[in-house]
């Protein structure tokens, strides 16, 4: 197989990181914390996208939901 230079560099980089993780537990802990940090930042971004008050898509969805709830309540009170 012929690997590209990009693939060789990535393999070497991940190989060095893997050896460092095996030799020193602190390196493994550091990379786990980095992965957790990235996960937390992604979750933070996702919550901001979904629930930010100036997000027009979220406002549109909530407006439709509240309008449907108002129609249902009006129909319920009209039936009584």
C-alpha positions in Angstrom: 0.0 0.0 0.0 1.1 3.5 -0.7 0.3 6.0 2.0 0.2 9.7 1.4 2.4 12.1 3.3 -0.6 13.3 5.3 -1.5 9.8 6.4 2.1 9.1 7.4 2.3 12.3 9.5 -1.0 11.4 11.2 0.1 7.9 11.9 3.4 9.1 13.3 1.7 11.8 15.4 -0.9 9.3 16.9 1.9 6.7 17.4 4.0 9.2 19.4 0.9 10.1 21.5 0.0 6.5 22.1 3.5 5.7 23.2 3.5 8.7 25.5 0.1 7.6 27.0 1.5 4.1 27.7 4.7 5.4 29.3 3.1 8.2 31.4 -0.4 8.0 32.9 -0.6 11.8 33.1 -0.5 12.1 29.4 -3.5 9.7 29.1 -5.3 11.7 31.8 -4.6 15.0 29.9 -6.0 13.6 26.6 -9.1 12.3 28.4 -9.6 15.7 30.0 -9.2 17.4 26.6 -11.8 15.1 25.1 -14.2 15.8 28.0 -13.6 19.6 27.6 -14.4 19.3 23.8 -17.6 17.4 24.7 -18.6 20.0 27.2 -18.0 22.8 24.8 -20.0 21.1 22.1 -22.9 20.5 24.6 -22.7 24.2 25.6 -22.8 25.3 21.9 -25.8 23.0 21.2 -27.7 24.4 24.2 -27.0 27.9 23.1 -28.2 27.1 19.6 -31.4 25.5 20.9 -32.4 27.8 23.7 -30.9 31.3 22.9 -33.7 33.9 23.0 -32.6 35.6 19.8 -32.4 32.4 17.8 -35.1 32.9 15.1 -35.7 29.2 14.5 -36.2 28.5 18.2 -38.6 31.5 18.4 -40.6 30.3 15.4 -40.9 26.8 16.8 -42.0 28.0 20.3 -44.4 30.5 18.7 -46.1 27.7 16.8 -46.2 25.5 19.9 -47.8 28.3 22.0 -50.3 29.1 19.2 -51.4 25.5 19.1 -51.7 25.4 22.9 -53.8 28.6 22.8 -56.1 27.1 20.0 -56.5 23.9 22.0 -57.4 25.8 25.2 -59.9 28.0 23.3 -61.5 24.9 21.8 -61.6 23.2 25.3 -63.3 26.3 26.9 -65.7 26.7 23.9 -66.9 23.1 24.4 -67.8 23.7 28.0 
